[in-house]
Amino acid sequence: MCGNLMSGHGITKCTFCGLVQVVPMPSDKEIASFYREDMEHFAPYIDQIEVHREYFRKTLQTVIPDRVGNDRRLLDIGCAMGVFL
């Protein structure tokens, strides 16, 4: 990747499998600090998470097959709470 460091962590890609990861792995404390503000933003939606999951399940079944190639791979950028995953 570009080799730039953010908060002392770099991003590297495995030349064998293509996995991209943060190196060194951030600690649990660093991760909690990074996402703290995001979780406050999503708090009102947590109670409705099953509604969101059902919406995205239907989306996957109806919209995605027409837009994804034969290998059926999809990258969800900005997955927020992860309900689409």
C-alpha positions as CSV (number, residue, x, y, z in Angstrom):
1,M,0.0,0.0,0.0
2,C,1.2,3.6,0.3
3,G,3.2,2.9,3.4
4,N,1.7,5.8,5.4
5,L,1.3,5.3,9.1
6,M,-1.8,6.4,11.0
7,S,-1.5,6.5,14.8
8,G,1.6,4.3,14.5
9,H,-0.1,1.6,12.5
10,G,0.5,0.7,8.9
11,I,-1.5,-1.3,6.4
12,T,0.0,-4.3,4.6
13,K,-1.2,-6.7,2.0
14,C,-0.3,-10.4,1.9
15,T,1.4,-11.3,-1.4
16,F,0.0,-14.9,-1.2
17,C,-3.7,-14.5,-0.4
18,G,-4.2,-10.7,-0.8
19,L,-5.5,-10.2,2.8
20,V,-5.1,-6.5,3.8
21,Q,-4.5,-5.8,7.5
22,V,-3.4,-3.2,10.0
23,V,0.1,-3.9,11.3
24,P,0.7,-4.0,14.2
25,M,-2.8,-4.9,15.3
26,P,-4.3,-2.1,17.5
27,S,-5.0,-3.0,21.1
28,D,-8.6,-3.5,22.4
29,K,-8.2,-0.1,24.1
30,E,-7.2,1.6,20.8
31,I,-10.1,0.1,18.9
32,A,-12.6,1.0,21.6
33,S,-11.3,4.6,21.6
34,F,-11.5,4.8,17.8
35,Y,-15.1,3.6,17.6
36,R,-16.5,5.3,20.7
37,E,-18.0,8.3,18.8
38,D,-19.4,6.1,16.1
39,M,-21.2,3.9,18.6
40,E,-22.8,6.9,20.2
41,H,-24.1,7.9,16.7
42,F,-25.6,4.4,16.1
43,A,-27.1,4.0,19.5
44,P,-30.7,5.0,18.3
45,Y,-30.5,2.3,15.6
46,I,-29.3,-0.6,17.8
47,D,-32.9,-1.3,19.0
48,Q,-34.0,-1.7,15.3
49,I,-31.0,-3.8,14.2
50,E,-33.2,-6.8,13.2
51,V,-35.3,-4.5,11.0
52,H,-32.2,-3.4,9.2
53,R,-30.9,-7.0,8.8
54,E,-34.2,-8.0,7.2
55,Y,-34.0,-5.0,4.8
56,F,-30.5,-5.9,3.7
57,R,-31.3,-9.6,3.5
58,K,-34.1,-8.7,1.0
59,T,-31.7,-6.3,-0.8
60,L,-29.2,-9.1,-1.2
61,Q,-31.8,-11.5,-2.6
62,T,-33.3,-9.1,-5.1
63,V,-30.9,-6.3,-6.1
64,I,-27.4,-7.8,-5.8
65,P,-27.6,-10.8,-8.1
66,D,-28.2,-8.5,-11.1
67,R,-25.2,-6.4,-10.2
68,V,-22.5,-8.9,-9.1
69,G,-20.4,-10.9,-11.5
70,N,-20.3,-14.7,-11.8
71,D,-17.9,-15.1,-9.0
72,R,-20.4,-13.5,-6.6
73,R,-18.0,-11.3,-4.6
74,L,-19.1,-8.1,-3.0
75,L,-17.1,-5.5,-1.0
76,D,-19.2,-3.5,1.5
77,I,-17.3,-0.2,2.0
78,G,-18.3,1.7,5.0
79,C,-20.3,-1.1,6.6
80,A,-21.3,1.0,9.7
81,M,-22.9,-1.5,12.1
82,G,-22.3,-4.4,9.8
83,V,-25.9,-5.4,9.2
84,F,-25.3,-5.7,5.5
85,L,-22.5,-8.1,6.0
